[in-house]
Amino acid sequence: MTNREGVTVAPTADVDERAKIGAGTRIWHLAQIRENATLGDNCTVGRGAYVGPGVTLGSNVKLQNHALVYEPAHLADGVFIGPAAVLTNDEYPRAVTPDGRLKTGDDWTAVGVTIGEGAAIGARAVCVAPVTIGRWALIAAGAVVTKDVPDFALVVGVPARRIGWVGRAGRPLTPKDDGIWLCPETGAEYTEKDGRLTER
C-alpha cells in the first residue's frame, strides 16, 4: 500500500489522476476510481469496487468488495454500499442501436442513483436509476429498488417494498404509541405521518 497526501492506495488499484480523493480515504486491491470522480474524507473502497466518471461520494462512505457505482451517482456522507451491490445508470440498456451499430456515449443519456446521508444498501442489491434512496434508509440484501425510498424506510424484495422503519442505528423500529416509533438500541423516537418518518 502506498500513502500519499493522507490517501492510502493499494498498488493494484487503478485511480485516475483526475479523480479527487479526500484525506484518510483507503482504496483497496483492484478497485477502480475513474476520471473526475470525487471521494470525500475517510472513505473505504473495497477490493474490486468500481466508481464511475464524475461520481460523487461524501465523507465516511464505505463501498464493500465488488460494489459497482456507475455515473452520475451521488452518495451523501456516511453511506454504506454492500458487497457486489450495483447502482445502475441506463434506463433503456442496449449494446447496439436499432440499426445494429455499436452504441457509444453519444447514443444514450446516463441517469444516476442518489443516496441520502447514512443510508445502507445490502449485499447484491440493485438500485435501478433514476431512484433516490432517503436518509438512513436500509435496503435489504438482494433487493431490487425501482422506486424512490423514503427516509428511514426498510425495504426488501424484488421489486423492493417497504416493510417497516429503521432508525439511525439500522435496527427495525418498534411501535410505541399512535404514530410514534422507538429505536430499541438508542431509545430515539420517530414520528410517522402520511407515509413518512421524521425524528422527534
N, CA, C and O of each residue as an XYZ file, in Angstrom:
800
protein
N       0.848     -1.191      0.000
C       0.000      0.000      0.000
C       0.887      1.246      0.000
O       1.902      1.304      0.695
N       0.494      2.218     -0.775
C       1.195      3.496     -0.758
C       0.309      4.521     -0.073
O      -0.919      4.440     -0.117
N       0.951      5.472      0.551
C       0.202      6.512      1.241
C       0.731      7.853      0.772
O       1.865      8.223      1.074
N      -0.102      8.585      0.027
C       0.313      9.901     -0.440
C      -0.762     10.914     -0.082
O      -1.944     10.702     -0.352
N      -0.352     11.994      0.515
C      -1.260     13.065      0.899
C      -2.433     12.554      1.739
O      -3.572     12.987      1.566
N      -2.134     11.629      2.648
C      -3.164     11.132      3.545
C      -4.113     10.137      2.919
O      -5.103      9.755      3.544
N      -3.833      9.701      1.682
C      -4.672      8.725      0.989
C      -3.884      7.434      0.848
O      -2.716      7.450      0.459
N      -4.531      6.305      1.169
C      -3.872      5.010      1.054
C      -4.435      4.283     -0.158
O      -5.644      4.074     -0.257
N      -3.551      3.896     -1.087
C      -3.973      3.239     -2.327
C      -3.160      1.962     -2.511
O      -1.930      1.988     -2.484
N      -3.863      0.841     -2.700
C      -3.164     -0.414     -2.979
C      -2.457     -0.330     -4.325
O      -2.956      0.323     -5.242
N      -1.307     -0.978     -4.458
C      -0.566     -0.906     -5.723
C      -1.335     -1.441     -6.920
O      -1.068     -1.043     -8.054
N      -2.289     -2.339     -6.685
C      -3.068     -2.905     -7.794
C      -4.335     -2.105     -8.092
O      -5.059     -2.450     -9.025
N      -4.625     -1.056     -7.338
C      -5.799     -0.220     -7.607
C      -5.508      0.698     -8.789
O      -4.356      1.025     -9.071
N      -6.573      1.106     -9.472
C      -6.449      1.991    -10.631
C      -7.196      3.282    -10.304
O      -8.424      3.335    -10.378
N      -6.448      4.315     -9.943
C      -7.042      5.597     -9.560
C      -6.611      6.642    -10.581
O      -5.428      6.964    -10.691
N      -7.578      7.168    -11.324
C      -7.266      8.178    -12.337
C      -6.727      9.435    -11.650
O      -7.227      9.845    -10.602
N      -5.714     10.030    -12.246
C      -5.098     11.209    -11.636
C      -6.029     12.414    -11.612
O      -5.770     13.376    -10.889
N      -7.111     12.377    -12.394
C      -8.080     13.472    -12.375
C      -9.152     13.310    -11.304
O      -9.980     14.201    -11.115
N      -9.142     12.185    -10.607
C     -10.095     11.969     -9.505
C      -9.647     12.784     -8.290
O      -8.454     13.003     -8.081
N     -10.633     13.232     -7.486
C     -10.333     13.958     -6.252
C     -10.618     13.034     -5.079
O     -11.741     12.563     -4.898
N      -9.587     12.784     -4.289
C      -9.689     11.817     -3.206
C      -9.416     12.529     -1.884
O      -8.366     13.149     -1.717
N     -10.366     12.441     -0.936
C     -10.241     13.121      0.345
C      -9.244     12.458      1.290
O      -8.908     11.283      1.144
N      -8.787     13.235      2.252
C      -7.807     12.770      3.230
C      -8.340     11.573      4.008
O      -9.516     11.519      4.367
N      -7.460     10.625      4.258
C      -7.820      9.466      5.067
C      -8.546      8.377      4.312
O      -8.876      7.344      4.896
N      -8.805      8.575      3.034
C      -9.513      7.575      2.236
C      -8.573      6.419      1.894
O      -7.390      6.617      1.616
N      -9.136      5.200      1.922
C      -8.365      3.992      1.616
C      -9.003      3.277      0.425
O     -10.211      3.043      0.389
N      -8.158      2.939     -0.544
C      -8.614      2.284     -1.767
C      -7.860      0.969     -1.888
O      -6.632      0.952     -1.979
N      -8.608     -0.139     -1.888
C      -8.001     -1.458     -1.786
C      -7.748     -2.082     -3.155
O      -8.017     -1.481     -4.195
N      -7.220     -3.306     -3.123
C      -6.759     -4.016     -4.317
C      -7.818     -4.088     -5.413
O      -8.989     -4.362     -5.151
N      -7.385     -3.838     -6.636
C      -8.176     -3.986     -7.854
C      -9.380     -3.054     -7.949
O     -10.204     -3.207     -8.851
N      -9.496     -2.101     -7.045
C     -10.558     -1.093     -7.158
C     -10.211     -0.137     -8.290
O      -9.039      0.078     -8.598
N     -11.252      0.439     -8.910
C     -11.024      1.415     -9.977
C     -11.813      2.679     -9.676
O     -13.023      2.634     -9.453
N     -11.107      3.812     -9.672
C     -11.710      5.131     -9.492
C     -11.480      5.896    -10.789
O     -10.339      6.165    -11.165
N     -12.570      6.246    -11.471
C     -12.460      6.855    -12.793
C     -12.257      8.365    -12.720
O     -12.305      8.971    -11.650
N     -12.031      8.944    -13.882
C     -11.759     10.370    -14.017
C     -12.902     11.215    -13.468
O     -14.081     10.899    -13.623
N     -12.499     12.297    -12.822
C     -13.429     13.304    -12.285
C     -14.364     12.787    -11.198
O     -15.311     13.479    -10.825
N     -14.118     11.587    -10.685
C     -14.854     11.140     -9.507
C     -14.362     11.940     -8.305
O     -13.204     12.355     -8.255
N     -15.246     12.150     -7.342
C     -14.886     12.875     -6.122
C     -15.244     12.012     -4.925
O     -16.402     11.633     -4.750
N     -14.251     11.700     -4.104
C     -14.456     10.936     -2.886
C     -14.113     11.824     -1.709
O     -13.065     12.470     -1.705
N     -14.981     11.868     -0.707
C     -14.743     12.690      0.470
C     -13.688     12.095      1.383
O     -12.986     11.153      1.016
N     -13.590     12.654      2.568
C     -12.612     12.192      3.550
C     -13.026     10.859      4.165
O     -14.212     10.569      4.321
N     -12.028     10.064      4.505
C     -12.204      8.832      5.286
C     -13.148      7.820      4.647
O     -13.890      7.127      5.344
N     -13.118      7.740      3.323
C     -13.901      6.711      2.636
C     -13.096      5.411      2.568
O     -11.868      5.423      2.652
N     -13.809      4.292      2.414
C     -13.178      2.998      2.188
C     -13.756      2.405      0.918
O     -14.969      2.237      0.799
N     -12.883      2.087     -0.036
C     -13.296      1.486     -1.298
C     -12.700      0.088     -1.338
O     -11.481     -0.070     -1.416
N     -13.563     -0.932     -1.283
C     -13.115     -2.312     -1.150
C     -12.545     -2.906     -2.428
O     -12.569     -2.295     -3.496
N     -12.043     -4.097     -2.280
C     -11.419     -4.832     -3.381
C     -12.385     -4.955     -4.558
O     -13.533     -5.368     -4.395
N     -11.905     -4.591     -5.739
C     -12.679     -4.775     -6.950
C     -13.856     -3.834     -7.123
O     -14.642     -4.001     -8.056
N     -13.998     -2.851     -6.248
C     -15.109     -1.900     -6.379
C     -14.835     -0.949     -7.546
O     -13.687     -0.727     -7.932
N     -15.923     -0.391     -8.099
C     -15.813      0.499     -9.252
C     -16.563      1.787     -8.951
O     -17.703      1.753     -8.486
N     -15.921      2.930     -9.216
C     -16.528      4.250     -9.076
C     -16.394      4.951    -10.422
O     -15.286      5.230    -10.879
N     -17.536      5.234    -11.056
C     -17.542      5.762    -12.418
C     -17.138      7.217    -12.523
O     -16.994      7.906    -11.513
N     -16.951      7.693    -13.770
C     -16.547      9.080    -14.008
C     -17.568     10.062    -13.449
O     -18.766      9.936    -13.700
N     -17.088     11.032    -12.697
C     -17.966     12.074    -12.184
C     -18.836     11.674    -11.010
O     -19.618     12.496    -10.534
N     -18.735     10.457    -10.525
C     -19.490     10.045     -9.337
C     -19.021     10.862     -8.144
O     -17.840     11.189     -8.031
N     -19.957     11.192     -7.249
C     -19.616     11.942     -6.041
C     -19.934     11.106     -4.814
O     -21.063     10.646     -4.644
N     -18.941     10.911     -3.961
C     -19.112     10.248     -2.678
C     -18.822     11.266     -1.580
O     -17.833     11.995     -1.655
N     -19.677     11.318     -0.565
C     -19.418     12.173      0.581
C     -18.308     11.599      1.434
O     -17.576     10.709      1.001
N     -18.184     12.109      2.644
C     -17.176     11.594      3.576
C     -17.719     10.379      4.325
O     -18.930     10.211      4.473
N     -16.800      9.538      4.791
C     -17.134      8.355      5.597
C     -18.049      7.372      4.860
O     -18.886      6.710      5.475
N     -17.883      7.287      3.555
C     -18.638      6.336      2.740
C     -17.858      5.030      2.669
O     -16.632      5.032      2.564
N     -18.588      3.904      2.728
C     -17.962      2.588      2.595
C     -18.531      1.873      1.386
O     -19.738      1.642      1.302
N     -17.659      1.521      0.445
C     -18.018      0.665     -0.675
C     -17.362     -0.682     -0.421
O     -16.135     -0.787     -0.424
N     -18.168     -1.710     -0.201
C     -17.617     -3.030      0.070
C     -17.111     -3.670     -1.224
O     -17.282     -3.112     -2.308
N     -16.489     -4.838     -1.101
C     -15.867     -5.504     -2.238
C     -16.833     -5.667     -3.416
O     -17.974     -6.096     -3.244
N     -16.363     -5.323     -4.592
C     -17.062     -5.506     -5.865
C     -18.343     -4.688     -6.007
O     -19.172     -4.996     -6.863
N     -18.521     -3.662     -5.195
C     -19.641     -2.739     -5.389
C     -19.396     -1.949     -6.678
O     -18.267     -1.561     -6.977
N     -20.472     -1.719     -7.433
C     -20.372     -1.011     -8.712
C     -21.230      0.243     -8.652
O     -22.454      0.166     -8.545
N     -20.581      1.395     -8.721
C     -21.271      2.680     -8.612
C     -21.070      3.439     -9.922
O     -20.024      4.042    -10.161
N     -22.109      3.390    -10.768
C     -21.998      3.993    -12.095
C     -22.437      5.455    -12.078
O     -23.317      5.860    -11.319
N     -21.790      6.225    -12.943
C     -22.048      7.655    -13.084
C     -23.459      7.903    -13.602
O     -23.972      7.102    -14.383
N     -24.098      8.994    -13.187
C     -23.619     10.061    -12.311
C     -24.159      9.943    -10.876
O     -24.784     10.880    -10.378
N     -23.930      8.820    -10.220
C     -24.445      8.612     -8.866
C     -23.911      9.674     -7.908
O     -22.814     10.208     -8.072
N     -24.742      9.956     -6.894
C     -24.352     10.892     -5.840
C     -24.677     10.246     -4.497
O     -25.836      9.950     -4.208
N     -23.641     10.029     -3.673
C     -23.796      9.415     -2.362
C     -23.430     10.435     -1.300
O     -22.354     11.029     -1.355
N     -24.311     10.642     -0.337
C     -24.068     11.603      0.741
C     -23.127     10.997      1.785
O     -22.670      9.862      1.642
N     -22.850     11.763      2.822
C     -21.960     11.307      3.895
C     -22.512     10.045      4.571
O     -23.720      9.889      4.745
N     -21.591      9.154      4.943
C     -21.955      8.007      5.763
C     -22.735      6.920      5.068
O     -23.347      6.093      5.744
N     -22.743      6.879      3.755
C     -23.480      5.843      3.014
C     -22.678      4.541      3.004
O     -21.451      4.554      2.910
N     -23.394      3.417      3.102
C     -22.796      2.080      3.048
C     -23.337      1.359      1.817
O     -24.549      1.266      1.624
N     -22.425      0.849      0.983
C     -22.803      0.054     -0.178
C     -22.219     -1.338      0.027
O     -21.001     -1.502      0.087
N     -23.098     -2.350      0.137
C     -22.670     -3.703      0.463
C     -21.951     -4.410     -0.672
O     -21.890     -3.903     -1.792
N     -21.405     -5.587     -0.374
C     -20.650     -6.343     -1.374
C     -21.481     -6.640     -2.611
O     -22.619     -7.101     -2.513
N     -20.904     -6.372     -3.776
C     -21.489     -6.682     -5.075
C     -22.818     -5.974     -5.346
O     -23.561     -6.382     -6.238
N     -23.122     -4.929     -4.594
C     -24.308     -4.117     -4.896
C     -24.035     -3.287     -6.143
O     -22.886     -2.972     -6.451
N     -25.111     -2.934     -6.865
C     -24.967     -2.215     -8.128
C     -25.894     -1.010     -8.147
O     -27.078     -1.119     -7.829
N     -25.344      0.144     -8.524
C     -26.131      1.341     -8.790
C     -26.071      1.569    -10.292
O     -25.015      1.917    -10.822
N     -27.192      1.378    -10.987
C     -27.184      1.413    -12.450
C     -27.259      2.847    -12.970
O     -27.376      3.798    -12.197
N     -27.190      2.983    -14.309
C     -27.267      4.332    -14.896
C     -27.898      4.379    -16.284
O     -27.846      5.420    -16.939
N     -28.486      3.290    -16.744
C     -29.053      3.263    -18.094
C     -30.499      2.787    -18.015
O     -30.759      1.634    -17.672
N     -31.447      3.682    -18.336
C     -32.867      3.322    -18.258
C     -33.285      2.339    -19.338
O     -34.188      1.530    -19.124
N     -32.641      2.400    -20.488
C     -33.030      1.569    -21.631
C     -31.780      0.901    -22.210
O     -31.336      1.268    -23.297
N     -31.213     -0.069    -21.499
C     -29.906     -0.604    -21.906
C     -29.955     -1.418    -23.195
O     -30.803     -2.293    -23.370
N     -29.041     -1.110    -24.070
C     -28.807     -1.857    -25.305
C     -27.325     -1.717    -25.658
O     -26.723     -0.669    -25.424
N     -26.750     -2.764    -26.215
C     -25.372     -2.698    -26.697
C     -25.300     -2.030    -28.060
O     -24.284     -1.432    -28.416
N     -26.404     -2.139    -28.833
C     -26.413     -1.605    -30.193
C     -27.623     -0.700    -30.389
O     -28.595     -0.760    -29.635
N     -27.542      0.137    -31.412
C     -28.667      0.991    -31.804
C     -29.668      0.145    -32.598
O     -29.349     -0.985    -32.966
N     -30.876      0.670    -32.870
C     -31.848     -0.102    -33.653
C     -31.329     -0.559    -35.021
O     -31.795     -1.568    -35.550
N     -30.368      0.174    -35.596
C     -29.830     -0.248    -36.898
C     -28.635     -1.197    -36.765
O     -28.003     -1.545    -37.762
N     -28.328     -1.615    -35.528
C     -27.285     -2.612    -35.318
C     -25.896     -2.069    -35.074
O     -24.952     -2.841    -34.904
N     -25.751     -0.749    -35.053
C     -24.443     -0.126    -34.799
C     -24.138     -0.165    -33.301
O     -25.027      0.054    -32.478
N     -22.880     -0.445    -32.948
C     -22.482     -0.447    -31.551
C     -22.721      0.926    -30.938
O     -22.265      1.938    -31.470
N     -23.439      0.958    -29.816
C     -23.733      2.244    -29.175
C     -22.469      2.859    -28.585
O     -21.561      2.156    -28.143
N     -22.435      4.182    -28.591
C     -21.362      4.945    -27.948
C     -21.987      5.840    -26.887
O     -23.204      5.829    -26.701
N     -21.171      6.602    -26.201
C     -21.657      7.523    -25.190
C     -22.610      8.568    -25.739
O     -23.413      9.124    -24.989
N     -22.536      8.846    -27.035
C     -23.428      9.826    -27.657
C     -24.827      9.280    -27.914
O     -25.737     10.042    -28.240
N     -25.009      7.967    -27.772
C     -26.286      7.334    -28.105
C     -27.223      7.140    -26.907
O     -28.298      6.559    -27.052
N     -26.832      7.611    -25.755
C     -27.700      7.468    -24.592
C     -27.330      8.502    -23.546
O     -26.265      9.115    -23.612
N     -28.226      8.693    -22.574
C     -28.001      9.659    -21.502
C     -27.951      8.919    -20.170
O     -28.910      8.249    -19.785
N     -26.837      9.046    -19.476
C     -26.696      8.387    -18.174
C     -27.581      9.082    -17.136
O     -27.640     10.311    -17.084
N     -28.260      8.296    -16.324
C     -29.046      8.805    -15.203
C     -28.518      8.145    -13.937
O     -28.082      6.993    -13.960
N     -28.559      8.883    -12.833
C     -27.899      8.384    -11.644
C     -28.823      8.011    -10.508
O     -30.008      8.346    -10.497
N     -28.244      7.308     -9.554
C     -28.891      6.981     -8.289
C     -28.397      7.990     -7.259
O     -27.207      8.302     -7.204
N     -29.320      8.497     -6.445
C     -28.969      9.440     -5.381
C     -29.264      8.772     -4.049
O     -30.356      8.241     -3.845
N     -28.292      8.798     -3.141
C     -28.458      8.141     -1.844
C     -28.197      9.149     -0.731
O     -27.155      9.803     -0.699
N     -29.166      9.263      0.185
C     -29.087     10.223      1.271
C     -28.184      9.784      2.410
O     -27.766      8.629      2.491
N     -27.901     10.720      3.273
C     -26.998     10.530      4.411
C     -27.322      9.268      5.204
O     -28.475      9.014      5.552
N     -26.280      8.482      5.484
C     -26.395      7.357      6.393
C     -27.126      6.142      5.875
O     -27.241      5.150      6.594
N     -27.627      6.181      4.648
C     -28.381      5.041      4.117
C     -27.449      3.861      3.858
O     -26.243      4.034      3.681
N     -28.029      2.653      3.837
C     -27.244      1.442      3.617
C     -27.916      0.573      2.559
O     -29.127      0.353      2.584
N     -27.101      0.089      1.635
C     -27.564     -0.783      0.555
C     -26.952     -2.158      0.808
O     -25.729     -2.290      0.854
N     -27.793     -3.186      0.973
C     -27.311     -4.519      1.316
C     -26.595     -5.223      0.178
O     -26.625     -4.781     -0.971
N     -25.949     -6.336      0.526
C     -25.177     -7.118     -0.433
C     -26.021     -7.543     -1.626
O     -27.151     -8.003     -1.466
N     -25.464     -7.385     -2.821
C     -26.069     -7.789     -4.089
C     -27.404     -7.113     -4.399
O     -28.131     -7.556     -5.288
N     -27.726     -6.049     -3.674
C     -28.911     -5.267     -4.025
C     -28.627     -4.481     -5.297
O     -27.476     -4.183     -5.613
N     -29.699     -4.146     -6.026
C     -29.584     -3.355     -7.248
C     -30.500     -2.151     -7.116
O     -31.689     -2.292     -6.827
N     -29.943     -0.970     -7.328
C     -30.734      0.262     -7.361
C     -30.799      0.705     -8.812
O     -29.785      1.067     -9.408
N     -32.024      0.673     -9.387
C     -32.218      0.945    -10.801
C     -32.460      2.440    -10.994
O     -33.471      2.980    -10.544
N     -31.530      3.093    -11.661
C     -31.623      4.542    -11.869
C     -32.785      4.886    -12.768
O     -33.143      4.091    -13.636
N     -33.397      6.070    -12.584
C     -33.049      7.044    -11.552
C     -33.926      6.865    -10.315
O     -35.129      7.119    -10.374
N     -33.353      6.440     -9.218
C     -34.079      6.384     -7.956
C     -33.319      7.185     -6.913
O     -32.112      7.404     -7.017
N     -34.070      7.617     -5.900
C     -33.481      8.312     -4.759
C     -33.751      7.479     -3.519
O     -34.891      7.104     -3.246
N     -32.697      7.194     -2.776
C     -32.795      6.455     -1.519
C     -32.680      7.479     -0.401
O     -31.700      8.219     -0.330
N     -33.676      7.521      0.468
C     -33.725      8.531      1.520
C     -32.688      8.339      2.611
O     -32.027      7.304      2.698
N     -32.565      9.361      3.436
C     -31.616      9.366      4.554
C     -31.894      8.192      5.489
O     -33.042      7.927      5.846
N     -30.827      7.492      5.881
C     -30.859      6.435      6.881
C     -31.759      5.262      6.497
O     -32.092      4.439      7.350
N     -32.155      5.172      5.231
C     -32.932      4.024      4.776
C     -32.039      2.782      4.767
O     -30.812      2.882      4.758
N     -32.677      1.617      4.771
C     -31.953      0.349      4.730
C     -32.563     -0.526      3.641
O     -33.740     -0.883      3.693
N     -31.733     -0.862      2.653
C     -32.150     -1.719      1.546
C     -31.614     -3.114      1.832
O     -30.406     -3.299      1.980
N     -32.510     -4.100      1.910
C     -32.105     -5.457      2.264
C     -31.236     -6.083      1.181
O     -31.292     -5.687      0.017
N     -30.437     -7.060      1.578
C     -29.606     -7.799      0.633
C     -30.478     -8.402     -0.465
O     -31.537     -8.967     -0.188
N     -30.027     -8.279     -1.703
C     -30.714     -8.879     -2.830
C     -31.924     -8.128     -3.337
O     -32.540     -8.557     -4.312
N     -32.285     -7.027     -2.712
C     -33.455     -6.261     -3.149
C     -33.174     -5.583     -4.492
O     -32.025     -5.304     -4.835
N     -34.249     -5.323     -5.244
C     -34.147     -4.570     -6.485
C     -35.035     -3.340     -6.343
O     -36.262     -3.437     -6.336
N     -34.388     -2.179     -6.231
C     -35.098     -0.927     -5.961
C     -35.429     -0.246     -7.279
O     -34.534      0.128     -8.038
N     -36.734     -0.085     -7.550
C     -37.178      0.534     -8.794
C     -37.957      1.823     -8.563
O     -38.301      2.524     -9.515
N     -38.237      2.137     -7.288
C     -38.962      3.366     -6.937
C     -38.234      4.058     -5.798
O     -37.491      3.425     -5.047
N     -38.453      5.376     -5.674
C     -37.815      6.135     -4.602
C     -38.164      5.544     -3.239
O     -39.258      5.017     -3.033
N     -37.218      5.644     -2.325
C     -37.358      5.090     -0.974
C     -37.314      6.237      0.021
O     -36.378      7.036     -0.009
N     -38.321      6.341      0.918
C     -38.317      7.460      1.869
C     -37.256      7.309      2.959
O     -36.705      6.227      3.163
N     -36.983      8.403      3.649
C     -36.062      8.388      4.786
C     -36.478      7.305      5.779
O     -37.667      7.100      6.024
N     -35.496      6.619      6.341
C     -35.683      5.635      7.418
C     -36.471      4.391      7.010
O     -36.825      3.592      7.876
N     -36.753      4.203      5.732
C     -37.532      3.042      5.300
C     -36.681      1.781      5.289
O     -35.491      1.827      4.977
N     -37.294      0.662      5.629
C     -36.706     -0.664      5.494
C     -37.408     -1.328      4.325
O     -38.609     -1.589      4.389
N     -36.658     -1.609      3.237
C     -37.265     -2.201      2.059
C     -36.602     -3.526      1.720
O     -35.396     -3.701      1.899
N     -37.426     -4.467      1.220
C     -36.954     -5.805      0.873
C     -37.621     -6.248     -0.418
O     -38.644     -5.689     -0.816
N     -37.042     -7.256     -1.078
C     -37.719     -7.954     -2.149
C     -37.448     -7.459     -3.550
O     -36.685     -6.521     -3.783
N     -38.123     -8.149     -4.488
C     -37.999     -7.863     -5.912
C     -39.404     -7.775     -6.500
O     -40.069     -8.805     -6.611
N     -39.881     -6.605     -6.879
C     -39.245     -5.303     -6.619
C     -39.334     -4.950     -5.139
O     -40.178     -5.477     -4.414
N     -38.462     -4.063     -4.702
C     -38.390     -3.715     -3.284
C     -39.657     -3.008     -2.824
O     -40.224     -2.190     -3.549
N     -40.098     -3.336     -1.598
C     -41.263     -2.699     -0.981
C     -40.939     -2.441      0.484
O     -40.149     -3.161      1.095
N     -41.554     -1.415      1.030
C     -41.295     -1.081      2.432
C     -42.048     -2.040      3.340
O     -43.245     -2.270      3.170
N     -41.312     -2.609      4.328
C     -41.944     -3.497      5.305
C     -41.847     -2.948      6.720
O     -42.383     -3.544      7.654
N     -41.168     -1.818      6.886
C     -41.025     -1.244      8.216
C     -40.154     -0.011      8.173
O     -39.881      0.557      7.115
N     -39.723      0.389      9.370
C     -38.871      1.566      9.529
C     -37.626      1.183     10.310
O     -37.654      0.257     11.121
N     -36.533      1.898     10.063
C     -35.307      1.735     10.845
C     -34.862      3.107     11.342
O     -35.199      4.134     10.753
N     -34.098      3.110     12.436
C     -33.524      4.350     12.943
C     -32.094      4.518     12.476
O     -31.606      3.759     11.639
N     -31.430      5.515     13.022
C     -30.041      5.769     12.644
C     -29.131      4.590     12.954
O     -28.109      4.412     12.290
N     -29.483      3.776     13.958
C     -28.668      2.621     14.309
C     -28.868      1.453     13.345
O     -28.137      0.465     13.415
N     -29.849      1.556     12.446
C     -30.101      0.499     11.480
C     -31.005     -0.608     11.981
O     -31.312     -1.539     11.236
N     -31.438     -0.526     13.228
C     -32.313     -1.556     13.802
C     -33.767     -1.247     13.470
O     -34.165     -0.082     13.449
N     -34.572     -2.294     13.208
C     -36.001     -2.056     12.990
C     -36.630     -1.366     14.198
O     -36.367     -1.726     15.345
N     -37.466     -0.369     13.916
C     -38.144      0.363     14.977
C     -39.383     -0.404     15.432
O     -39.972     -1.171     14.670
N     -39.762     -0.181     16.684
C     -40.960     -0.810     17.227
C     -42.001      0.263     17.512
O     -41.658      1.366     17.938
N     -43.294     -0.061     17.274
C     -44.338      0.932     17.541
C     -44.475      1.183     19.037
O     -44.401      0.255     19.842
N     -44.675      2.448     19.400
C     -44.822      2.816     20.816
C     -46.250      3.285     21.073
O     -47.006      2.618     21.779
N     -46.616      4.416     20.512
C     -47.974      4.944     20.613
C     -48.448      5.226     19.197
O     -47.761      4.890     18.231
N     -49.590      5.826     19.071
C     -50.148      6.139     17.759
C     -49.200      7.023     16.955
O     -49.013      8.198     17.271
N     -48.605      6.443     15.912
C     -47.709      7.200     15.046
C     -46.313      7.410     15.588
O     -45.502      8.075     14.944
N     -46.006      6.862     16.758
C     -44.672      7.020     17.358
C     -43.933      5.685     17.281
O     -44.480      4.633     17.614
N     -42.694      5.752     16.839
C     -41.845      4.566     16.721
C     -40.604      4.753     17.588
O     -40.140      5.876     17.784
N     -40.069      3.645     18.108
C     -38.959      3.680     19.068
C     -37.810      2.814     18.578
O     -38.026      1.697     18.108
N     -36.582      3.332     18.688
C     -35.390      2.541     18.378
C     -35.025      1.708     19.602
O     -34.782      2.273     20.669
N     -34.979      0.382     19.481
C     -34.663     -0.454     20.634
C     -33.218     -0.326     21.110
O     -32.899     -0.700     22.239
N     -32.344      0.203     20.253
C     -30.935      0.330     20.633
C     -30.628      1.663     21.298
O     -29.953      1.701     22.326
N     -31.117      2.759     20.721
C     -30.746      4.092     21.213
C     -31.832      4.761     22.043
O     -31.561      5.713     22.775
N     -33.070      4.261     21.928
C     -34.190      4.909     22.618
C     -34.740      6.116     21.880
O     -35.683      6.752     22.351
N     -34.161      6.443     20.723
C     -34.647      7.589     19.950
C     -36.071      7.335     19.463
O     -36.444      6.202     19.157
N     -36.858      8.405     19.396
C     -38.238      8.302     18.943
C     -38.422      8.981     17.592
O     -37.757      9.965     17.270
N     -39.335      8.429     16.820
C     -39.630      8.906     15.473
C     -41.139      9.028     15.325
O     -41.893      8.318     15.989
N     -41.577      9.927     14.455
C     -42.997     10.142     14.208
C     -43.333      9.781     12.769
O     -42.668     10.230     11.836
N     -44.374      8.966     12.597
C     -44.842      8.600     11.258
C     -46.091      9.397     10.918
O     -47.039      9.458     11.700
N     -46.076     10.006      9.737
C     -47.237     10.755      9.273
C     -47.250     10.739      7.759
O     -46.251     11.059      7.115
N     -48.397     10.361      7.192
C     -48.577     10.355      5.746
C     -47.502      9.553      5.022
O     -47.011      9.969      3.973
N     -47.135      8.391      5.591
C     -46.163      7.510      4.943
C     -44.738      7.983      5.039
O     -43.878      7.478      4.317
N     -44.457      8.935      5.903
C     -43.097      9.443      6.096
C     -42.731      9.347      7.560
O     -43.598      9.423      8.431
N     -41.442      9.179      7.834
C     -40.952      9.106      9.202
C     -39.993     10.252      9.459
O     -39.119     10.530      8.636
N     -40.148     10.921     10.596
C     -39.243     12.012     10.974
C     -38.762     11.804     12.390
O     -39.428     11.151     13.194
N     -37.612     12.357     12.692
C     -37.083     12.274     14.046
C     -37.804     13.261     14.940
O     -38.148     14.362     14.509
N     -38.034     12.868     16.192
C     -38.712     13.744     17.152
C     -37.712     14.645     17.840
O     -38.091     15.457     18.684
